[in-house]
Amino acid sequence: MYAPCPSCNSGRVAKKNIGKQTGGLIGAAGGAVSGAAGALSGAEAGAVLGIVGGPVGIAVGSIAGAILGGLFGGAAGGIAGATLGEQIDEKVLDSYQCLECGYSFSINR
């Protein structure tokens, strides 16, 4: 979207994405913690599936289930956090900055 600077009318404008980056980081961390907590159930599921391979299969299945639980939780949390942060960027923060004069502004306000 083209948004000239309201201060100097320059077309050299950059989007800062502070909310999106912060939301993604917080969401990924929260999702990873949640995924790690859910990893116990993933480890149990992996152990059940690994029973076919004996003791080694149980150990490998448990570890794989725990890792996958953390990864999927982190990815889901990161996506949700970035989406929420993007909405905050658009509706609340001055998310655009003029590269000529340094003025920060928002398009919606």
trRosetta pair geometry for C-beta under 8 A, 3 or more apart (Angstrom, degrees):
i j d omega theta_ij theta_ji phi_ij phi_ji
1 107 7.1 7 121 -96 137 170
2 11 7.2 -25 -158 -144 102 97
3 13 5.6 -99 82 94 83 163
3 96 5.8 -71 94 -126 138 169
3 105 8.0 -156 149 93 124 113
3 107 5.0 -91 -115 -91 144 114
4 9 5.2 13 156 -157 129 51
4 10 6.5 164 -161 74 84 29
4 11 5.5 -46 -106 -88 87 58
4 13 6.8 -171 -129 -28 24 132
5 8 5.0 8 97 50 132 76
5 9 6.0 -95 69 -37 79 10
5 10 4.6 19 17 44 125 80
5 11 7.9 -118 -1 -57 84 19
5 12 7.8 -12 -25 62 119 61
5 13 5.9 175 -58 -80 80 109
5 98 3.7 41 -100 -94 135 129
5 100 6.7 -121 -1 44 159 111
5 101 6.5 136 167 34 158 112
5 103 5.7 108 -161 61 114 121
5 105 7.1 136 -143 18 62 136
6 9 7.7 30 -133 -72 16 56
6 103 7.3 -122 58 127 75 144
6 105 5.6 144 20 -122 113 169
7 98 6.5 -112 47 -7 113 158
7 101 5.5 -121 101 81 129 150
7 103 4.1 141 5 -36 146 169
7 105 7.5 -173 -20 -41 98 133
8 98 6.3 122 37 -178 110 158
8 100 5.5 -119 86 96 148 129
8 101 4.6 142 -16 -20 138 137
8 103 7.1 162 -1 7 95 132
10 13 7.0 146 100 -50 87 81
10 98 5.5 101 60 -157 120 112
10 99 7.3 -126 124 56 139 71
10 100 4.0 158 -59 7 172 143
10 101 6.9 164 4 -3 134 94
12 98 6.8 78 88 -166 76 66
12 99 4.1 -83 138 53 108 112
12 100 5.4 112 61 -36 118 92
13 96 5.3 8 177 -178 115 112
13 97 7.0 158 -157 78 69 33
13 98 5.6 -39 -102 -100 77 54
13 99 6.8 -154 -89 -4 22 86
14 96 7.1 156 81 -155 37 63
14 97 5.6 -23 64 63 87 86
14 99 5.8 78 -12 -56 105 105
15 89 7.8 59 -177 172 104 135
15 95 5.9 13 -157 146 80 95
15 96 5.7 -39 -101 -99 59 70
16 89 7.6 -168 74 -140 84 113
16 93 7.7 -104 72 134 125 128
16 95 5.3 -140 44 -161 95 58
16 96 7.0 -154 -6 -87 89 17
16 97 5.7 73 -56 -10 107 112
16 104 7.6 6 -30 -132 142 109
17 20 4.4 -51 -167 45 89 118
17 21 5.5 89 130 -24 94 98
17 85 8.0 61 -176 134 70 113
17 86 7.7 -18 -137 -103 83 73
17 89 6.2 -15 -122 -109 41 154
17 95 6.9 72 -59 -163 32 109
18 21 6.2 -61 -148 39 26 106
18 22 6.1 18 160 -12 65 114
18 85 8.0 -132 108 -177 46 111
18 89 6.8 149 51 -100 66 98
18 93 6.1 -134 59 170 114 165
18 95 6.9 -144 22 -118 89 81
19 22 5.9 -60 -140 43 27 106
19 23 5.7 26 162 -17 66 113
19 84 8.0 -115 161 117 104 62
19 85 3.9 175 144 -173 73 77
19 86 6.7 174 100 -65 106 18
19 87 7.7 -110 132 62 141 45
19 88 3.8 -161 -156 84 149 108
19 89 4.0 -154 42 -53 121 79
19 92 7.4 111 -76 60 149 108
19 93 5.6 -174 -35 5 118 142
19 95 7.1 -60 12 -96 108 120
20 23 6.0 -56 -139 41 23 109
20 24 6.2 25 159 -21 60 110
20 82 5.3 38 -167 -157 79 74
20 85 4.2 152 -96 111 28 112
20 86 4.5 47 -92 -72 104 71
20 89 5.6 -21 -29 -27 91 140
21 24 5.8 -56 -147 36 26 111
21 25 6.4 25 156 -18 62 107
21 82 7.9 30 -81 -116 22 86
21 85 6.9 -149 29 151 31 154
22 25 5.8 -57 -149 36 30 110
22 26 6.3 22 157 -11 66 109
22 85 5.8 165 65 -125 74 135
23 26 6.0 -57 -141 43 29 105
23 27 5.8 29 159 -19 66 114
23 81 4.0 -179 157 166 73 76
23 82 5.5 153 97 -88 102 25
23 83 7.6 -120 130 49 139 37
23 84 4.9 -164 -157 77 142 88
23 85 2.4 -155 12 -44 132 114
23 86 7.4 -106 52 -13 146 58
23 88 6.8 152 -50 23 133 128
24 27 5.7 -57 -139 42 25 111
24 28 6.1 26 160 -21 63 108
24 78 5.1 36 -165 -164 77 78
24 79 7.9 33 -124 -75 86 19
24 81 5.0 154 -94 98 24 105
24 82 3.7 34 -80 -73 98 92
24 85 6.2 -83 -23 23 70 147
25 28 5.9 -54 -145 34 25 109
25 29 6.5 22 157 -15 62 107
25 78 7.8 33 -76 -122 19 86
25 81 7.2 -123 43 129 34 146
26 29 5.9 -57 -149 38 30 109
26 30 6.1 25 156 -13 66 110
26 81 5.3 179 73 -145 78 142
27 30 5.8 -58 -142 43 29 107
27 31 5.8 29 158 -19 66 111
27 77 4.2 -179 163 157 72 73
27 78 5.0 145 100 -99 103 24
27 79 7.2 -127 132 46 142 32
27 80 5.2 -174 -152 74 136 79
27 81 1.9 -148 -22 -22 129 125
27 82 6.5 -107 40 -17 145 62
27 84 7.3 145 -65 32 131 116
27 85 7.9 -119 -15 -19 122 113
28 31 5.7 -55 -140 40 27 111
28 32 6.2 30 157 -23 63 106
28 74 5.0 37 -165 -170 76 82
28 75 7.6 25 -122 -82 87 22
28 77 5.4 149 -97 96 23 101
28 78 3.5 33 -76 -78 92 97
28 81 6.5 -99 -19 35 62 142
29 32 5.8 -53 -147 33 28 110
29 33 6.6 27 154 -16 62 104
29 74 7.8 30 -76 -127 17 89
29 77 7.3 -117 50 125 33 141
30 33 5.8 -54 -149 36 33 110
30 34 6.2 30 153 -14 66 108
30 77 5.0 -170 79 -159 80 140
30 81 7.3 134 37 -63 115 129
31 34 5.5 -55 -143 43 32 111
31 35 5.8 35 154 -21 67 108
31 73 4.5 175 165 153 75 68
31 74 4.7 140 100 -109 104 24
31 75 7.0 -129 132 43 147 29
31 76 5.3 177 -146 72 136 74
31 77 1.7 -151 -39 -4 117 127
31 78 6.1 -95 30 -20 145 64
31 80 7.3 139 -68 34 126 113
31 81 7.6 -122 -21 -16 114 116
32 35 5.4 -51 -140 40 30 113
32 36 6.2 35 154 -24 63 102
32 70 5.6 34 -155 -168 75 84
32 73 5.7 135 -101 100 24 103
32 74 3.7 31 -74 -83 85 100
32 77 6.7 -106 -16 42 57 143
33 36 5.7 -50 -148 32 30 112
33 37 6.6 30 150 -17 61 101
33 73 7.6 -129 55 137 33 135
34 37 5.7 -52 -152 35 34 110
34 38 6.3 26 149 -10 66 108
34 73 4.9 -166 85 -164 83 127
34 77 6.6 141 35 -64 122 131
35 38 5.4 -58 -144 47 35 109
35 39 6.2 59 146 -47 64 91
35 69 4.9 162 178 145 81 67
35 70 4.3 129 116 -120 115 30
35 71 6.9 -159 162 33 155 25
35 72 5.9 161 -127 70 129 66
35 73 1.8 -157 -58 24 106 138
35 74 5.7 -76 15 -24 148 67
35 76 7.7 139 -67 35 115 107
35 77 7.5 -117 -24 -11 107 120
36 39 5.0 -29 -152 1 36 125
36 66 7.7 35 -139 -172 60 87
36 69 6.9 125 -96 111 23 105
36 70 4.9 38 -74 -97 70 99
36 73 7.0 -119 -13 60 52 153
37 40 6.8 -34 177 5 41 105
38 41 5.6 -47 -169 37 62 107
38 42 6.2 64 133 -20 76 104
38 69 4.8 -160 101 -169 87 118
38 73 6.0 154 40 -69 125 132
39 42 4.9 -55 -144 43 43 116
39 43 5.8 50 152 -26 73 99
39 65 6.9 133 -165 125 68 74
39 66 3.9 61 178 -143 115 67
39 67 7.6 81 -134 -25 122 20
39 69 3.5 174 -93 76 63 137
39 70 5.4 5 -70 -42 128 84
39 73 7.9 -87 -48 -4 86 137
40 43 5.7 -48 -145 33 29 111
40 44 6.5 31 151 -18 60 103
40 66 7.5 39 -69 -105 31 93
40 69 7.9 -131 13 113 37 174
41 44 5.5 -48 -148 35 36 114
41 45 6.3 37 151 -18 65 103
41 69 7.2 135 63 -108 75 144
42 45 5.6 -53 -146 38 33 110
42 46 6.1 33 153 -18 66 106
42 65 3.6 177 148 165 78 88
42 66 5.7 156 89 -77 110 33
42 68 5.9 -161 -171 72 142 92
42 69 3.4 -151 -3 -50 152 121
43 46 5.5 -52 -144 39 32 112
43 47 6.2 35 154 -23 64 104
43 61 7.9 115 -160 121 51 69
43 62 4.2 38 -164 -160 89 75
43 63 7.4 45 -121 -57 96 21
43 65 4.5 168 -85 86 31 117
43 66 4.4 23 -69 -56 103 93
43 69 7.5 -68 -29 -1 72 140
44 47 5.6 -52 -147 34 30 112
44 48 6.5 32 153 -20 63 102
44 62 7.7 41 -62 -117 24 85
44 65 7.2 -133 37 127 37 159
45 48 5.7 -52 -150 33 33 111
45 49 6.4 25 154 -11 65 106
45 61 8.0 -126 108 163 52 106
45 65 5.4 161 67 -132 85 141
46 49 5.8 -58 -146 43 32 106
46 50 5.9 29 155 -19 67 114
46 60 7.8 -125 164 110 115 51
46 61 3.5 174 160 159 80 74
46 62 5.0 171 90 -78 115 25
46 63 7.3 -128 126 41 155 37
46 64 5.2 167 -138 69 142 86
46 65 2.8 -140 -22 -29 123 120
46 66 7.3 -87 19 -15 146 66
46 68 7.9 142 -67 29 127 120
47 50 5.5 -59 -140 42 29 110
47 51 7.1 59 153 -51 59 80
47 58 4.8 35 -148 -157 79 82
47 61 5.2 157 -79 96 28 114
47 62 4.6 32 -65 -71 93 92
47 65 7.2 -79 -17 14 66 146
48 51 6.0 -24 -166 -16 34 113
48 61 7.6 -139 44 142 39 145
49 52 7.3 -34 168 8 49 105
49 61 5.2 -178 73 -144 86 137
50 53 5.3 -53 -169 41 72 108
50 57 3.6 176 -177 145 83 78
50 58 4.4 162 103 -85 118 31
50 59 7.3 -147 148 31 156 35
50 60 5.9 164 -125 66 138 79
50 61 2.7 -142 -37 -9 124 138
50 62 6.9 -81 21 -23 149 68
51 54 7.8 53 -176 -70 38 17
51 57 6.6 -101 5 101 5 122
51 58 6.2 47 -83 -78 50 94
51 61 8.0 -50 -21 26 50 161
52 57 5.9 -118 70 161 60 166
53 56 5.8 -86 139 82 108 82
53 57 2.0 135 67 -66 107 131
53 58 7.3 -161 74 -21 90 54
53 60 7.0 -30 89 44 152 121
53 61 7.4 157 39 -31 123 113
54 57 5.4 102 46 14 48 105
54 58 7.2 -89 121 -7 31 93
55 58 5.7 -51 -148 32 32 113
55 59 6.5 30 155 -16 65 104
56 59 5.8 -55 -150 37 33 110
56 60 6.2 26 156 -13 67 110
57 60 5.9 -56 -138 43 29 106
57 61 5.8 31 160 -20 65 113
58 61 5.8 -58 -142 41 24 112
58 62 6.2 28 157 -23 62 107
59 62 5.8 -55 -149 33 27 111
59 63 6.5 21 157 -13 63 107
60 63 6.0 -57 -147 39 31 107
60 64 6.1 28 157 -16 66 111
61 64 5.8 -56 -140 41 28 109
61 65 6.1 30 159 -21 64 109
62 65 5.9 -57 -148 36 26 111
62 66 6.4 24 156 -17 62 108
63 66 5.8 -57 -149 37 30 110
63 67 6.3 27 156 -16 66 108
64 67 5.9 -55 -145 39 31 109
64 68 6.1 27 159 -16 66 110
65 68 5.9 -57 -143 40 27 108
65 69 6.3 33 156 -24 63 107
66 69 5.7 -53 -149 32 29 114
66 70 6.7 25 156 -14 63 106
67 70 6.0 -59 -153 38 31 108
67 71 6.2 27 154 -16 67 110
68 71 5.7 -55 -141 40 33 110
68 72 6.0 27 163 -14 68 109
69 72 6.3 -58 -141 41 23 104
69 73 6.1 23 159 -17 61 114
70 73 5.8 -59 -144 40 26 111
70 74 6.2 25 159 -18 64 110
71 74 5.9 -58 -147 37 27 109
71 75 6.3 24 158 -17 64 108
72 75 5.8 -54 -144 38 31 110
72 76 6.2 28 159 -16 65 108
73 76 6.0 -57 -144 39 27 107
73 77 6.1 24 159 -15 64 112
74 77 5.9 -58 -142 41 27 109
74 78 6.1 30 158 -22 64 109
75 78 5.8 -56 -146 35 27 112
75 79 6.5 26 157 -17 63 106
76 79 6.0 -55 -149 36 30 109
76 80 6.4 25 155 -14 65 109
77 80 5.8 -57 -145 41 31 109
77 81 6.0 29 158 -18 66 111
78 81 5.8 -57 -142 40 27 110
78 82 6.1 26 160 -18 64 108
79 82 5.9 -56 -144 37 27 109
79 83 6.4 27 156 -19 62 108
80 83 5.9 -57 -150 35 29 111
80 84 6.5 25 155 -14 64 107
81 84 5.8 -56 -147 40 31 109
81 85 6.0 31 155 -18 66 110
82 85 5.6 -55 -142 41 30 113
82 86 6.3 38 155 -26 64 103
83 86 5.8 -49 -149 29 29 114
83 87 6.9 29 152 -16 60 102
84 87 5.8 -55 -156 34 35 111
84 88 6.6 34 148 -18 66 104
85 88 5.4 -52 -148 36 37 113
85 89 6.4 46 150 -24 66 100
86 89 5.4 -46 -151 30 34 117
86 90 6.5 28 154 -15 64 106
87 90 5.8 -56 -147 39 32 108
87 91 5.9 1 165 4 68 117
88 91 6.4 -71 -131 51 24 91
88 92 5.0 -33 -167 33 68 121
88 93 6.2 51 141 -8 80 106
89 92 7.5 -28 -62 50 7 78
89 93 5.3 -45 -127 52 43 116
89 95 4.2 74 -174 -95 89 149
90 95 6.8 -43 -74 17 35 151
90 106 7.9 117 -168 -157 32 107
90 107 8.0 -38 -149 51 72 101
90 108 6.3 78 167 -21 72 138
91 108 6.4 -41 -113 73 44 162
93 106 6.9 154 105 -84 41 120
94 97 7.8 84 134 -71 97 74
94 104 4.1 89 128 144 130 101
94 105 5.4 -52 -155 -118 104 8
94 106 4.8 -107 -114 -40 53 88
95 106 6.0 64 20 -106 76 81
96 104 6.9 150 83 -156 49 57
96 105 5.4 -33 71 70 101 71
96 106 6.7 147 18 -98 95 31
96 107 6.6 73 -10 -38 139 87
97 102 6.8 -17 -176 -158 101 41
97 103 7.1 171 -151 86 58 39
97 104 4.9 -24 -98 -98 83 74
97 105 7.8 144 -91 20 37 64
98 101 5.0 9 103 48 135 79
98 102 6.2 -44 74 9 87 12
98 103 4.6 27 20 48 123 83
98 104 7.8 -132 10 -68 75 32
98 105 7.6 39 -28 10 96 107
99 102 8.0 38 -138 -72 17 47
105 109 7.9 -141 -176 61 77 101
106 109 4.7 54 81 18 116 104
